[in-house]
Amino acid sequence: AEIGEKFVTPPPFDIAGSYADSSTTSPLIFILSPGSDPSSALYMFATDKAREINSLSLGQGQGPKAERLLADATQSGSWVLLQNCHLFASWMPKLDKILEQMDPKATNVEFRLWLTSYPSDKFPVSILQNSVKITNEAPQGLRMNLEGSYLMDPISNEEFFEGCKNPQAFKRLLYALCFFHAVIQERRLFGPLGWNIPYEFTQNDLRISARQLQMFIDESPEQIQFKAINYLAGECNYGGRVTEAQDRRLLMTLLLDYYNPEVLKPGYSLCPEHPDFTVLPASSWEESLEMIRQTPMVTPPGIYGFHANANLTREQNETYAMMENLLLTVGQASGAGGTSPEETVGEAANDILRRMPEQFDLVQVQKRYPTMYEESMNTVLVQELTRFNSLTRVIVATLKDIQKAIQGLLLMSSDLEQVFLSIFNGKTPAMWLANSYPSLKPLGGYTNDLIERLKFFQAWIDNGIPVTFWLSGIYFTQAFTTGAAQNFARRYTIPIDTLVFDFDMPQDQQPVAKPENGVYCYGLFLEGCKWDWSEWELAESDLKVLYVSVPLLWILPCKKAELRKFPWYDCPLYKVSTRKGVLSTTGHSTNFVMPIKLRSSHPESHWVKRGVAMLTQLDA
């Protein structure tokens, strides 16, 4: 027997029903979620009820204003909306006291208190117990997103929907805009493959873009200003939230698929891979909504610009998140017959200490590789060894302290206890990562990776500057690429700030001699596509293969005017798969390394929507 569609279709946002359950002393709380904003729906409801609503966004110093609003409203019978309660948690006990002391007999029966808050552990339990809770999560799936957009004000307003001077063009472009809004919302579910930073695009972004679309079409009904509406929607309304350069490139690339003259042609497909998803013909609001409800519930990842493998990435991320949460529920006591946590951690500490090599002798290294004008790589080597010495010093010290604490010779501090728990759970301790290069590997993978890096640098010390560099093994990658540029600039007496990097994949993947200029690098990975070894260019991923190795890369400094011209994709290189980072004190990102030009016969927009990037290391 079939359960029926109503079990997978969320109920409509019903403020009226919640209002009927409330009273003067029981507030109504909107529990916020990313991408949802109930304030506009509340204002419309207040207008329908002919009620005045006084709004205040809570924050530092807003307590006295909120108290005055409540005191006035309880007498006048108006409504009060206190927004973002989670940002003023220190004042919440005061609000709890005000509500507790409120006398229903002395309060106007029309008074209502509305609150909005993200989930917070500091929110008073008594307010939650005595309130009506409402949540309006952002719709999940393409169809739900489109339906939610068409049920939203002003699109659901007949005067707005039918009031444009060129209704055919307006309705088609409005549907394309709503489709774009749904796509950028859904891309967040795919993690870093979708957006480097999961931005909270809201219905307000869609609302203002829809109003501007109608305004521009009304101003010029026959000559639509696509450049203007692209700029306003992409750079201002939605783009105002976007802080990362690669995300901004993606946003504008996506928007161009939906805001262009082709959309006005009948039967225009919004996704070439899935031609069934066409722009709706211009019709009434009710007919448009009915056509949207015929859209398939399950949407293929190609609609969002992805390869079919993206579903695997999404499901993996959800599984990892669930396992992380499950780990939080695990107690520290061992089961009958199993080894105790102390034994497990002690064995792991002994194993890591046994494998850890001695610290690098920087004095001897500087004698053999002195600072030279002609060879900047000597300086890079010494700086790298200094960083790795600091890291291994922290690791060895904490492991020795753990051993002493297990034997009862040392008091277990809170920091040491966190290291202990991390090792027991197979995770890399935060204390190590604070002194380390970025890494998402578990403890075993991190330890193996670190020891391989130390071996690479020991081989550099013993055998001289290598022919090919393991780019993934370098702690501060930007210093290495700067060293390569510096060597070129000094050799040809060119100002270093006039240089850029050119990139090539040499056919000889095992060179025996260093290149005349630049450096050969290996150890990188591609996510979102693969390297076609026969055509020697980027190609679509094989099914169920999420990451592939990149061929040997030749990083070649050159003057900007001497850059080679070929069809390419400007592929961002990141240290780890989270992709997002922060600017460090050196002015470099803690994650983004640089863009690398890769040969491609597909247009750049194709790989931008695929979320293609290069990584220096994988998570396993």
C-alpha positions as CSV (number, residue, x, y, z in Angstrom):
1,A,0.0,0.0,0.0
2,E,1.2,3.5,-0.8
3,I,1.5,6.0,2.1
4,G,0.6,9.0,0.0
5,E,2.2,12.3,-0.9
6,K,0.9,14.2,2.1
7,F,3.4,12.4,4.3
8,V,6.3,13.9,2.4
9,T,4.8,17.3,1.8
10,P,5.3,19.7,4.7
11,P,2.2,21.5,6.0
12,P,1.7,25.2,5.0
13,F,3.0,27.9,7.4
14,D,-0.1,28.5,9.6
15,I,0.3,31.6,11.8
16,A,-3.5,31.9,12.2
17,G,-3.8,28.5,13.8
18,S,-0.9,29.2,16.2
19,Y,-2.4,32.6,17.1
20,A,-5.7,30.9,18.0
21,D,-3.8,28.8,20.6
22,S,-2.1,31.8,22.2
23,S,-3.1,34.2,25.0
24,T,-1.8,37.5,26.5
25,T,0.6,35.7,28.8
26,S,1.8,32.9,26.5
27,P,4.1,34.3,23.8
28,L,4.5,32.9,20.3
29,I,8.1,31.9,19.4
30,F,9.3,31.6,15.9
31,I,12.2,29.1,16.0
32,L,14.4,30.3,13.1
33,S,16.3,28.2,10.6
34,P,18.7,29.2,7.8
35,G,17.0,30.7,4.8
36,S,13.6,31.4,6.6
37,D,12.3,34.8,7.7
38,P,8.8,34.8,9.2
39,S,8.6,38.6,9.8
40,S,7.0,39.5,6.4
41,A,4.3,36.8,6.9
42,L,3.7,38.1,10.4
43,Y,3.3,41.7,9.2
44,M,0.8,40.5,6.6
45,F,-1.2,38.6,9.3
46,A,-1.2,41.7,11.6
47,T,-2.5,43.8,8.7
48,D,-5.3,41.2,8.1
49,K,-6.2,41.4,11.8
50,A,-6.0,45.2,11.9
51,R,-3.4,45.1,14.6
52,E,-0.4,47.4,15.2
53,I,2.9,45.6,15.5
54,N,5.9,47.2,17.2
55,S,9.2,45.5,16.2
56,L,12.6,45.6,17.9
57,S,15.8,43.7,17.0
58,L,17.4,42.7,20.3
59,G,21.0,43.2,21.1
60,Q,23.3,45.1,23.5
61,G,21.5,48.0,25.2
62,Q,18.1,47.2,23.8
63,G,16.7,45.8,27.1
64,P,15.1,49.1,28.4
65,K,13.5,49.8,25.0
66,A,12.0,46.3,24.9
67,E,10.6,46.8,28.5
68,R,9.0,50.1,27.5
69,L,7.5,48.5,24.4
70,L,6.0,45.7,26.5
71,A,4.6,48.1,29.1
72,D,2.9,50.2,26.5
73,A,1.6,47.3,24.4
74,T,0.0,45.5,27.4
75,Q,-2.2,48.6,28.0
76,S,-2.9,49.5,24.4
77,G,-3.5,46.0,23.0
78,S,-0.9,46.3,20.2
79,W,1.5,43.4,19.3
80,V,5.2,43.4,20.1
81,L,7.8,41.5,18.0
82,L,11.2,40.9,19.6
83,Q,13.6,39.6,17.1
84,N,16.9,37.6,17.5
85,C,16.5,36.7,21.2
86,H,19.5,34.4,20.9
87,L,21.7,37.5,20.4
88,F,20.7,39.0,23.8
89,A,20.6,35.8,26.0
90,S,21.7,37.9,29.1
91,W,18.3,39.7,29.0
92,M,16.2,36.7,28.6
93,P,15.8,36.0,32.4
94,K,14.5,39.5,32.7
95,L,11.9,38.8,30.0
96,D,11.0,35.6,31.9
97,K,10.4,37.6,35.0
98,I,8.2,40.2,33.2
99,L,6.0,37.4,31.7
100,E,5.8,35.7,35.1
101,Q,4.6,38.9,36.8
102,M,2.1,39.8,34.1
103,D,-1.5,39.9,35.4
104,P,-3.9,38.6,32.7
105,K,-6.7,40.7,34.3
106,A,-4.7,43.9,34.0
107,T,-3.5,43.2,30.4
108,N,-5.4,44.1,27.3
109,V,-6.9,40.9,25.8
110,E,-5.6,41.9,22.3
111,F,-2.0,42.1,23.4
112,R,0.4,39.4,22.0
113,L,4.1,39.0,22.3
114,W,6.0,37.4,19.3
115,L,9.6,36.3,19.6
116,T,12.1,35.0,17.0
117,S,15.2,33.1,18.0
118,Y,17.7,30.5,16.7
119,P,17.9,27.4,18.9
120,S,19.9,28.4,22.0
121,D,20.8,26.5,25.2
122,K,20.6,29.9,27.1
123,F,16.9,30.4,26.3
124,P,14.8,30.2,29.5
125,V,13.0,26.9,29.7
126,S,10.0,28.4,31.5
127,I,9.3,30.7,28.5
128,L,9.5,27.7,26.1
129,Q,7.1,25.7,28.3
130,N,4.5,28.4,28.4
131,S,4.7,29.5,24.8
132,V,3.4,28.5,21.3
133,K,6.3,27.3,19.2
134,I,6.3,27.8,15.5
135,T,9.0,26.9,13.0
136,N,9.2,27.6,9.3
137,E,12.2,25.7,7.9
138,A,13.4,26.6,4.4
139,P,11.8,24.2,1.9
140,Q,13.7,21.1,0.9
141,G,13.9,20.2,-2.8
142,L,13.4,22.1,-6.0
143,R,9.7,21.7,-6.1
144,M,9.1,22.8,-2.5
145,N,11.4,25.8,-3.1
146,L,9.5,26.9,-6.2
147,E,6.1,26.4,-4.6
148,G,7.2,28.3,-1.5
149,S,8.4,31.2,-3.7
150,Y,5.1,31.4,-5.6
151,L,3.1,31.3,-2.3
152,M,5.2,34.2,-1.0
153,D,4.3,37.9,-1.0
154,P,4.5,39.7,-3.4
155,I,4.5,36.9,-6.0
156,S,1.2,35.5,-4.6
157,N,-0.4,39.0,-4.9
158,E,-2.5,39.0,-8.1
159,E,-2.0,42.8,-8.6
160,F,1.8,42.3,-8.6
161,F,1.8,39.1,-10.7
162,E,-0.5,40.5,-13.4
163,G,0.5,44.1,-13.2
164,C,3.6,44.3,-15.4
165,K,3.6,46.1,-18.7
166,N,5.2,43.1,-20.5
167,P,3.5,40.2,-18.7
168,Q,4.9,37.5,-21.0
169,A,8.5,38.4,-20.4
170,F,7.9,39.2,-16.7
171,K,6.3,35.9,-15.9
172,R,9.0,33.9,-17.7
173,L,11.8,35.8,-16.0
174,L,10.1,35.6,-12.6
175,Y,9.9,31.8,-12.9
176,A,13.6,31.7,-13.9
177,L,14.5,33.9,-10.9
178,C,12.5,31.6,-8.5
179,F,14.3,28.6,-10.1
180,F,17.7,30.3,-9.5
181,H,16.7,31.0,-5.9
182,A,15.8,27.3,-5.4
183,V,19.1,26.1,-7.1
184,I,21.4,28.3,-4.9
185,Q,19.5,27.1,-1.7
186,E,19.8,23.4,-2.7
187,R,23.5,23.7,-3.5
188,R,24.1,24.3,0.2
189,L,23.2,20.7,0.9
190,F,26.2,19.5,-1.1
191,G,28.7,21.1,1.3
192,P,31.9,22.7,-0.1
193,L,31.1,21.3,-3.6
194,G,28.1,23.6,-3.6
195,W,29.4,26.7,-1.8
196,N,32.7,27.3,0.0
197,I,30.7,29.1,2.7
198,P,27.0,28.1,3.3
199,Y,25.3,31.5,2.9
200,E,21.9,32.1,4.3
201,F,20.0,33.3,1.2
202,T,16.5,34.4,2.3
203,Q,13.1,35.1,0.8
204,N,13.9,38.8,1.2
205,D,16.6,38.4,-1.4
206,L,14.1,36.9,-3.8
207,R,11.4,39.5,-2.8
208,I,13.5,42.6,-3.6
209,S,14.9,40.9,-6.9
210,A,11.3,40.2,-8.0
211,R,10.2,43.8,-7.4
212,Q,13.3,45.2,-9.2
213,L,12.6,42.8,-12.1
214,Q,9.1,44.2,-12.5
215,M,10.4,47.8,-12.1
216,F,13.0,47.5,-14.9
217,I,10.6,45.7,-17.3
218,D,7.9,48.5,-16.7
219,E,10.6,51.1,-17.4
220,S,11.6,49.4,-20.7
221,P,9.0,46.8,-21.7
222,E,10.4,46.0,-25.1
223,Q,14.1,46.4,-24.4
224,I,14.8,44.6,-21.1
225,Q,18.0,45.7,-19.4
226,F,19.5,42.3,-18.7
227,K,22.9,43.8,-17.6
228,A,21.2,45.9,-15.0
229,I,19.0,43.1,-13.5
230,N,21.9,40.7,-13.5
231,Y,24.1,43.2,-11.6
232,L,21.4,44.1,-9.1
233,A,20.4,40.5,-8.3
234,G,23.8,39.0,-8.5
235,E,26.1,41.7,-7.1
236,C,23.8,43.4,-4.7
237,N,20.8,41.4,-3.5
238,Y,22.2,37.9,-3.4
239,G,25.9,38.9,-3.9
240,G,25.8,41.2,-0.9
241,R,26.0,38.1,1.3
242,V,28.8,36.5,-0.6
243,T,32.2,37.1,0.8
244,E,34.4,34.6,-1.0
245,A,35.7,35.3,-4.5
246,Q,35.1,31.8,-5.9
247,D,31.5,31.8,-4.5
248,R,30.9,35.2,-6.2
249,R,32.1,33.8,-9.5
250,L,29.7,30.8,-9.1
251,L,26.8,33.0,-8.2
252,M,27.2,35.2,-11.3
253,T,27.7,32.2,-13.5
254,L,24.5,30.5,-12.3
255,L,22.5,33.7,-12.6
256,L,23.5,34.2,-16.3
257,D,21.7,30.9,-17.0
258,Y,18.4,32.3,-15.8
259,Y,18.6,36.0,-16.6
260,N,19.3,36.1,-20.3
261,P,17.3,36.9,-23.5
262,E,17.0,33.1,-24.4
263,V,14.6,32.7,-21.4
264,L,12.0,34.6,-23.3
265,K,11.9,32.0,-26.1
266,P,9.2,29.3,-25.8
267,G,10.5,25.9,-24.6
268,Y,13.8,27.3,-23.2
269,S,15.5,24.6,-21.0
270,L,17.0,25.8,-17.8
271,C,19.4,22.8,-17.8
272,P,20.8,21.4,-21.0
273,E,21.4,18.0,-19.3
274,H,17.7,17.7,-18.4
275,P,15.7,19.4,-21.3
276,D,12.4,18.6,-19.5
277,F,13.0,21.4,-17.0
278,T,11.8,24.3,-19.2
279,V,10.6,27.8,-18.3
280,L,6.9,27.8,-17.6
281,P,4.7,29.4,-20.3
282,A,3.2,32.8,-19.2
283,S,-0.1,32.0,-17.6
284,S,-2.2,32.9,-14.5
285,W,-0.7,32.5,-11.0
286,E,-3.0,29.5,-10.2
287,E,-2.0,27.7,-13.4
288,S,1.7,28.4,-12.8
289,L,1.4,27.0,-9.2
290,E,-0.3,23.9,-10.5
291,M,2.4,23.3,-13.1
292,I,5.1,23.7,-10.4
293,R,3.3,21.0,-8.4
294,Q,3.7,18.6,-11.3
295,T,7.6,19.0,-11.0
296,P,9.2,15.7,-9.9
297,M,9.8,15.4,-6.1
298,V,13.4,14.0,-6.6
299,T,15.6,16.3,-8.6
300,P,18.8,15.0,-10.4
301,P,22.0,16.8,-9.3
302,G,22.5,18.0,-12.9
303,I,19.8,20.6,-12.3
304,Y,22.0,22.3,-9.7
305,G,25.0,22.1,-12.1
306,F,26.6,19.0,-10.6
307,H,27.8,15.6,-11.9
308,A,25.8,12.5,-10.7
309,N,28.7,11.8,-8.2
310,A,27.6,14.9,-6.2
311,N,24.8,12.8,-4.6
312,L,27.5,10.5,-3.2
313,T,29.4,13.4,-1.7
314,R,26.2,14.8,-0.2
315,E,25.3,11.4,1.4
316,Q,28.8,10.9,2.7
317,N,28.8,14.3,4.4
318,E,25.4,13.5,6.0
319,T,26.8,10.2,7.2
320,Y,30.0,11.7,8.7
321,A,27.9,14.4,10.5
322,M,25.7,11.7,12.0
323,M,28.7,9.6,13.1
324,E,30.2,12.8,14.7
325,N,27.0,13.3,16.7
326,L,26.9,9.6,17.7
327,L,30.5,9.9,19.0
328,L,29.3,12.6,21.4
329,T,26.9,10.0,23.0
330,V,29.6,7.4,23.7
331,G,30.6,7.0,27.3
332,Q,34.2,6.6,28.4
333,A,33.7,3.3,30.3
334,S,34.9,0.2,28.4
335,G,32.8,-2.9,27.9
336,A,33.5,-6.2,29.5
337,G,36.5,-7.9,28.1
338,G,37.6,-4.8,26.1
339,T,40.7,-2.8,26.7
340,S,40.3,0.3,28.8
341,P,40.6,3.8,27.3
342,E,43.9,4.3,29.2
343,E,45.4,1.2,27.5
344,T,44.1,2.2,24.1
345,V,45.5,5.7,24.3
346,G,48.8,4.5,25.9
347,E,49.4,2.1,23.0
348,A,48.7,4.8,20.5
349,A,51.0,7.2,22.2
350,N,53.8,4.6,22.3
351,D,53.4,3.8,18.6
352,I,53.5,7.5,17.5
353,L,56.5,8.3,19.7
354,R,58.3,5.3,18.3
355,R,57.8,6.4,14.7
356,M,58.5,10.1,15.3
357,P,62.0,11.0,14.0
358,E,64.4,13.4,15.8
359,Q,64.1,17.1,15.4
360,F,65.9,18.6,12.4
361,D,69.3,20.2,13.2
362,L,68.7,23.7,11.9
363,V,72.3,24.8,12.5
364,Q,73.7,22.0,10.3
365,V,71.0,22.6,7.6
366,Q,71.8,26.3,7.4
367,K,75.5,25.5,7.0
368,R,74.7,23.2,4.1
369,Y,71.9,25.4,2.6
370,P,72.9,29.0,3.4
371,T,70.8,32.0,2.5
372,M,71.7,32.8,-1.1
373,Y,70.6,35.5,-3.5
374,E,70.5,33.0,-6.3
375,E,68.6,30.2,-4.5
376,S,65.5,31.1,-2.5
377,M,64.6,27.5,-2.0
378,N,67.3,27.3,0.7
379,T,65.4,29.9,2.7
380,V,62.1,28.0,2.1
381,L,63.7,24.8,3.4
382,V,64.9,26.3,6.7
383,Q,61.5,28.0,7.3
384,E,59.7,24.8,6.6
385,L,62.0,22.8,9.0
386,T,61.5,25.4,11.7
387,R,57.7,25.0,11.4
388,F,57.9,21.2,11.5
389,N,60.2,21.3,14.5
390,S,57.6,23.4,16.4
391,L,54.9,20.9,15.5
392,T,56.8,17.8,16.4
393,R,57.9,19.4,19.7
394,V,54.2,19.9,20.7
395,I,53.2,16.4,19.6
396,V,56.1,14.6,21.5
397,A,55.6,16.8,24.6
398,T,51.8,16.0,24.8
399,L,52.3,12.3,24.2
400,K,54.9,12.1,26.9
401,D,52.6,14.0,29.3
402,I,49.7,11.6,28.4
403,Q,52.0,8.6,29.3
404,K,52.9,10.2,32.6
405,A,49.2,11.0,33.4
406,I,48.2,7.4,32.6
407,Q,50.8,6.2,35.0
408,G,49.6,8.7,37.7
409,L,52.8,10.7,37.6
410,L,51.2,13.9,36.3
411,L,47.9,15.6,36.9
412,M,45.6,15.4,33.8
413,S,44.8,19.1,32.9
414,S,41.7,20.0,30.9
415,D,43.8,20.5,27.7
416,L,45.5,17.1,28.2
417,E,42.2,15.5,28.8
418,Q,41.0,16.8,25.4
419,V,44.1,15.3,23.7
420,F,43.4,12.0,25.6
421,L,39.7,11.9,24.4
422,S,40.7,12.8,20.8
423,I,43.3,10.0,20.6
424,F,40.8,7.5,22.1
425,N,38.2,8.5,19.4
426,G,40.8,8.3,16.7
427,K,40.7,12.1,16.0
428,T,43.6,14.4,15.6
429,P,43.9,16.5,18.8
430,A,43.0,20.2,18.5
431,M,46.2,21.1,20.4
432,W,48.2,19.6,17.6
433,L,46.1,21.2,14.8
434,A,46.6,24.6,16.4
435,N,50.3,24.3,15.7
436,S,49.9,22.4,12.4
437,Y,49.3,22.8,8.7
438,P,45.6,22.4,7.9
439,S,44.4,18.8,7.9
440,L,41.1,17.0,8.2
441,K,42.6,13.5,8.5
442,P,41.8,11.2,11.4
443,L,44.6,10.4,13.8
444,G,46.1,7.5,11.9
445,G,46.0,9.3,8.6
446,Y,47.4,12.5,10.1
447,T,50.3,10.6,11.7
448,N,51.2,8.8,8.5
449,D,51.0,12.0,6.5
450,L,53.2,13.9,9.0
451,I,55.9,11.2,8.9
452,E,55.9,11.2,5.1
453,R,56.3,15.0,5.1
454,L,59.3,14.7,7.5
455,K,60.8,12.0,5.2
456,F,60.4,14.3,2.2
457,F,62.3,17.0,3.9
458,Q,65.0,14.6,5.2
459,A,65.5,13.5,1.6
460,W,65.8,17.1,0.5
461,I,68.5,17.7,3.2
462,D,70.4,14.5,2.3
463,N,70.2,14.6,-1.5
464,G,69.9,18.3,-2.3
465,I,67.0,20.3,-3.9
466,P,64.7,17.7,-5.5
467,V,63.8,17.6,-9.1
468,T,60.1,17.3,-8.3
469,F,58.5,18.8,-5.2
470,W,55.7,17.2,-3.2
471,L,53.5,20.3,-3.1
472,S,51.1,18.6,-0.6
473,G,53.9,18.0,1.9
474,I,54.9,21.7,2.2
475,Y,53.6,23.4,5.4
476,F,53.3,27.0,4.0
477,T,52.6,26.5,0.3
478,Q,52.5,30.2,-0.6
479,A,56.1,30.7,0.7
480,F,57.2,27.9,-1.7
481,T,55.5,29.5,-4.7
482,T,57.0,32.9,-3.8
483,G,60.4,31.3,-3.6
484,A,60.0,29.9,-7.1
485,A,58.9,33.4,-8.4
486,Q,61.8,35.0,-6.6
487,N,64.4,32.7,-8.2
488,F,63.0,33.7,-11.6
489,A,62.9,37.4,-10.9
490,R,66.5,37.5,-9.6
491,R,67.8,35.4,-12.5
492,Y,66.3,37.7,-15.1
493,T,66.3,40.9,-13.0
494,I,62.5,41.4,-13.3
495,P,60.4,43.0,-10.5
496,I,58.7,40.2,-8.8
497,D,55.4,42.1,-8.6
498,T,55.1,42.0,-12.4
499,L,55.2,38.2,-12.6
500,V,52.4,35.8,-12.8
501,F,52.3,32.0,-12.9
502,D,51.8,29.9,-16.0
503,F,51.0,26.2,-15.7
504,D,51.6,23.1,-17.8
505,M,51.3,19.4,-17.5
506,P,54.5,18.0,-19.2
507,Q,54.1,14.8,-21.2
508,D,57.2,13.5,-19.5
509,Q,55.7,12.6,-16.1
510,Q,59.0,11.4,-14.6
511,P,61.7,14.0,-15.4
512,V,65.3,13.4,-14.3
513,A,66.4,17.0,-14.3
514,K,65.0,20.2,-12.9
515,P,63.3,22.6,-15.4
516,E,65.3,25.7,-16.4
517,N,62.7,27.9,-14.9
518,G,59.9,27.2,-12.4
519,V,59.3,24.0,-10.4
520,Y,57.8,20.5,-11.0
521,C,55.2,19.6,-8.4
522,Y,53.2,16.4,-7.7
523,G,50.7,15.2,-5.1
524,L,47.6,17.2,-6.0
525,F,44.0,15.9,-6.4
526,L,41.0,16.9,-8.5
527,E,37.4,17.0,-7.1
528,G,34.4,17.2,-9.4
529,C,36.0,16.0,-12.6
530,K,39.0,13.9,-13.8
531,W,42.0,14.3,-16.0
532,D,41.7,12.7,-19.5
533,W,45.1,11.2,-20.1
534,S,44.4,10.6,-23.8
535,E,43.1,14.1,-24.7
536,W,45.3,15.7,-22.0
537,E,42.5,17.9,-20.6
538,L,39.8,18.0,-18.0
539,A,36.9,15.6,-18.5
540,E,33.7,14.4,-16.7
541,S,34.3,12.2,-13.6
542,D,33.8,8.5,-13.8
543,L,30.8,7.3,-11.9
544,K,31.5,6.7,-8.2
545,V,35.0,8.2,-8.4
546,L,35.1,11.3,-6.3
547,Y,38.8,12.2,-6.4
548,V,41.5,11.6,-8.9
549,S,45.3,12.4,-8.9
550,V,46.6,15.3,-11.0
551,P,49.5,14.8,-13.4
552,L,52.9,16.3,-12.7
553,L,52.4,20.1,-12.7
554,W,54.9,22.6,-13.9
555,I,54.6,25.9,-12.2
556,L,56.3,28.5,-14.4
557,P,56.7,32.2,-13.4
558,C,56.5,34.5,-16.4
559,K,55.6,38.1,-17.4
560,K,51.9,38.7,-17.8
561,A,52.3,39.5,-21.5
562,E,54.0,36.1,-22.0
563,L,51.2,33.9,-20.7
564,R,50.3,31.2,-23.1
565,K,46.8,31.3,-24.7
566,F,44.7,28.1,-24.7
567,P,41.2,27.1,-23.7
568,W,41.4,26.7,-19.9
569,Y,39.5,26.6,-16.6
570,D,40.8,28.7,-13.7
571,C,40.8,26.0,-11.1
572,P,41.2,27.0,-7.4
573,L,43.7,25.0,-5.4
574,Y,42.9,24.5,-1.7
575,K,44.8,22.8,1.1
576,V,41.8,20.8,2.5
577,S,38.4,19.9,1.2
578,T,36.4,22.3,3.4
579,R,37.6,25.0,0.9
580,K,36.7,27.9,3.2
581,G,39.5,29.7,5.1
582,V,40.3,32.9,6.9
583,L,42.9,35.5,6.1
584,S,46.0,35.1,8.2
585,T,48.4,37.8,9.4
586,T,50.5,37.3,6.3
587,G,47.6,38.3,4.1
588,H,47.2,34.7,2.7
589,S,44.2,32.5,3.2
590,T,44.5,29.6,5.6
591,N,43.1,27.3,2.9
592,F,43.1,28.8,-0.6
593,V,46.5,28.6,-2.3
594,M,46.1,30.0,-5.8
595,P,44.2,29.5,-9.1
596,I,45.7,27.0,-11.6
597,K,44.9,27.1,-15.3
598,L,43.9,23.6,-16.6
599,R,43.3,22.8,-20.2
600,S,39.7,22.3,-21.1
601,S,37.5,22.1,-24.2
602,H,34.4,22.8,-22.0
603,P,33.5,26.4,-21.3
604,E,34.7,27.6,-17.8
605,S,31.1,28.0,-16.6
606,H,30.6,24.2,-16.9
607,W,33.4,23.4,-14.4
608,V,32.4,26.4,-12.1
609,K,28.9,24.9,-11.7
610,R,30.4,21.4,-11.2
611,G,32.3,22.8,-8.2
612,V,35.6,21.6,-9.6
613,A,38.6,22.3,-7.4
614,M,42.1,20.9,-6.7
615,L,43.2,19.8,-3.3
616,T,46.6,19.3,-1.8
617,Q,45.4,16.4,0.4
618,L,42.3,14.2,1.0
619,D,40.4,13.7,4.2
620,A,41.3,10.0,4.7
